[in-house]
Amino acid sequence: MRDLRALKWSNREKKIARQAFERAYQRECDAIRERVSAMLAELANANDVWRVHDFLSEKRREVEEKYDYRYSVLIFVFARLLREGWLDEPELDGLQEDKISAIKEMANLWYAD
């Protein structure tokens, strides 16, 4: 099997990858913001404030762990984002077919429900 961490990225692919990465990141942050807004609207008592804090702390940890834009791990990141629904396949158009195939394969195998 080819070493996915050693794949070379052309300048064009880097631009496509950055745009796809940023869109996925923005989508997930928007979803978190919407959830927090709903939680704040439902605050019933002072303890609910800490529930919001705990939720945000957990999400921050998850997002920081997930969104890693090093080219050596970007195939794995995209597979996860694709599987979780933060990234759409057409956003990867323009990447070399071997990269797209690897992303899809990992999304289907490694991140299966």
Buried (B, 14 or more C-beta within 10 A) or exposed (E): EEEBEEBEBEEEBBEBBEEBBEBBBEBBBEEBEEBBEEBEEEEEEEEEEEEBEEBBEEBEEEEEEBBEEEBEEBBBBBBBBBBEEBBBEEBBEBBBEEBBEBBBEBBEEEBEE
